[in-house]
Amino acid sequence: MGGQTVGDIDGLTIDPYDGEMYGIANNGGGNDRLVRINKSTGAITDVGQLLDGATAVEDMEGLGNYN
């Protein structure tokens, strides 16, 4: 992610409409970010920080889709 080290990727999901893979990237349970994952190369692209209103979401472990 732009030269950053990612601690781990949690909560993988695939968008049923466009086939894009997404996950939650965090470092030590903090600074959680939604990322798009290239299924061919494994490269990740930052989509944005996970927020609940104006509060950062910390240590999110699950991710899903709602149609």
C-alpha positions, 0 to 999 in steps of 0.5 A: 500500500504505497510502500507501507507494510500491512500487518494482515488482511482480514475479512475477505469478500468478493463483490458479486456484481463486478468480481472485485476482491476486497479486504480489511488491512490493519497493523496490529489491530489499528488503522483499519482500511478497506483495500481492493485486492488484485486477484491475479497479482495480490497487489492491494489498493487503498480504498479508504479508512473505515469510520463509524461517523467520525470515529476510526474503526479499530480491529475489524475482523469481518466483511461482507456484501449486501445486495 
